[in-house]
């Protein structure tokens, strides 16, 4: 995934060719992903696959 920066000159996003290790954009997370990372040991959250948390 490519990165983007805010271009002051044009007042809009500017794509850059450097590949990002992390995304700036949020994405939906499902309970199974949290369980894999061990969050279920610390928090209680709905175990429902119909919608992300």
Phi, psi and omega per residue, in radians:
X1 nan 2.355 3.133
X2 -1.467 2.780 3.103
X3 -1.654 2.898 2.979
X4 -2.415 2.703 3.065
X5 -2.259 2.830 3.107
X6 -1.520 2.154 -3.113
X7 -1.630 1.958 -3.126
X8 -1.107 -0.589 -3.080
X9 -1.172 -0.779 -3.102
X10 -1.664 -0.280 -3.117
X11 1.281 0.505 -3.127
X12 -2.601 3.091 3.130
X13 -1.254 2.573 3.123
X14 -2.234 2.069 3.121
X15 -1.267 2.436 3.056
X16 -2.131 2.707 -3.015
X17 -1.432 -0.156 3.111
X18 -1.155 2.248 -3.123
X19 -1.436 2.271 -3.082
X20 -1.494 2.487 3.021
X21 -1.445 -0.486 -3.129
X22 -2.248 2.543 3.122
X23 -1.537 2.515 3.049
X24 -1.436 -0.257 -3.051
X25 -1.603 2.342 3.040
X26 -1.250 2.682 3.068
X27 -2.423 2.732 3.130
X28 -1.095 2.502 3.107
X29 -2.159 2.290 3.115
X30 -1.713 2.736 -3.038
X31 -1.031 -0.560 -3.132
X32 -1.131 -0.593 3.081
X33 -1.157 -0.712 3.103
X34 -1.140 -0.685 3.109
X35 -1.082 -0.731 3.134
X36 -1.035 -0.647 -3.129
X37 -1.452 -0.057 3.070
X38 1.541 0.177 -3.141
X39 -1.160 -0.403 -3.129
X40 -1.138 -0.304 3.102
X41 -1.339 -0.321 -3.044
X42 -2.015 -0.454 -3.086
X43 -2.308 2.651 3.000
X44 -1.803 2.241 3.094
X45 -2.512 2.780 -3.097
X46 -1.071 2.374 3.078
X47 -1.694 1.382 -3.028
X48 -2.421 2.064 -3.119
X49 -1.430 -0.112 -3.073
X50 -1.238 -0.424 -3.100
X51 -2.635 2.615 3.084
X52 -1.243 2.852 3.107
X53 -1.439 nan nan
